[in-house]
Amino acid sequence: MKIEQLQEQVIESLNDLKAIDMKILDVRDLTTLTDTMIICTGRSNRHVKSLAENVIKKAKQLQLSYIRAEGEEDGEWVIVDLADIIIHIFQPAVREYYNLEDLWVPLKKIRKSV
């Protein structure tokens, strides 16, 4: 499956459960860990867990060979790693505290200017 198709499926699974403030970051030129990071917010720990479960369910339906998740117990910040795409699902206060977007976007600008 092409990464664009996988990204569409992930976005659809997050939108199905009303993920908030979704950001899609292309990080191919910044790291070898993954190609895309998707960052979004859930309203509560239950919502965060449900969003992650929906992404995992969709990944299993697509028969992806690599699916890892971390943080489901607490539901404050769940990471779903699909190799080519890493999904970060936060509760609002945790997302604001870690502010991942501001870690990656300035790095992209620095790399382009070099």
Secondary structure, DSSP 8 states (H G I E B T S, - for coil): --HHHHHHHHHHHHHHTT-EEEEEEE-TTT-SS-SEEEEEE-SSHHHHHHHHHHHHHHHHHTT-S--EEE-TTT-SEEEEE-SSEEEEEE-HHHHHHH-THHHHHHHHHHHHH-
